[in-house]
Amino acid sequence: MDTIWQEVKTSIKENIPEHIFKMWINPITPEKGGPGCINLVCPNLFFMQRVQKDYGNILESEIKKVSGQTCRFVAGVRKNKKK
């Protein structure tokens, strides 16, 4: 999954401005998802909503292209770890 996500990020980086990539795509981290899906974890709710709205189509398209199968993404918010 990490390999797929790195390939997706590389492909997206080639197709969008660098400042957009650094702000909206690079902070996303993958987590293991269920069959046919990848969980993408975002720093907060606003970030998640913005990514889904503005970059959801490109994320889904690139995940499908890289994985070679229909693979949807599910965005979530990173949970704060207690210290």
N, C-alpha and C positions, 0 to 999 in steps of 0.2 A: 504494500500500500504506500509506504514512504517513497518507493521508487516511482510509482505511478504519479504521486503528487509532485515530486521533483520534476518529472517530465512535463506535467501539466503546467507548472509554474514557468518552466523554461519556454514553453510554447507561447504562453500568454504574454510573457515579458517581451517577446519578439513582435507582438502585435498591438501593444498599447504603450503610451508614453511612460518613460521610466518613473516619473514622479507619481503617476497613478498606481503603477505596479508596487512601488515601495510603500505607498500609503494604504492601499486597499487589498492587495493580494498577498504580499509577502508576510504580513502578520498572521495570516490564517494557518492553522495547523490541522493535519488530518488525524482522525481517530478511526479505529476499526468500526466499520459499519456492518449492517446485516447483508444478506445476499443481494447483489445488484445495487448496492449503494455505498457511498463513502460519506462519512461524517466530517464536516469541516467546522472547526471550532474557531470562533471569533472572539475578540477581546471584550465586547460588550453588545448590548441589544441594538443600539443605534448602528454600530458597525455592521452587525449581522443583517439588519434590514436594508442598509445601503448596498451591501454586497449582493444580496438577493435581487434587489430592484435593478441595480445598474450593471452588475457583472454576472448575474445568474446564467444568462444564456451562453456567454462565452465559457464559463466554468463547465457547464453541462456538456457543451460541444467538445471542449478539449478533453474532458474526462472520458467521453465516449471514444474520441479519436485515439487517445493514448492507450486506453484499456482494451480497445477492440470489441467492446460490447456495450450494450445499453446499460448505463450505470448512472443513476441519478445521485445528486448530492443532497445532503440534509445539513443545513447550517444550524449551529447551536452557539451558545454563549459559554465562554470559559468560566468554570466555577472557581471562585477564590479558594485557595488552599489556606486552611487555618495554620497559624504558626505555633 
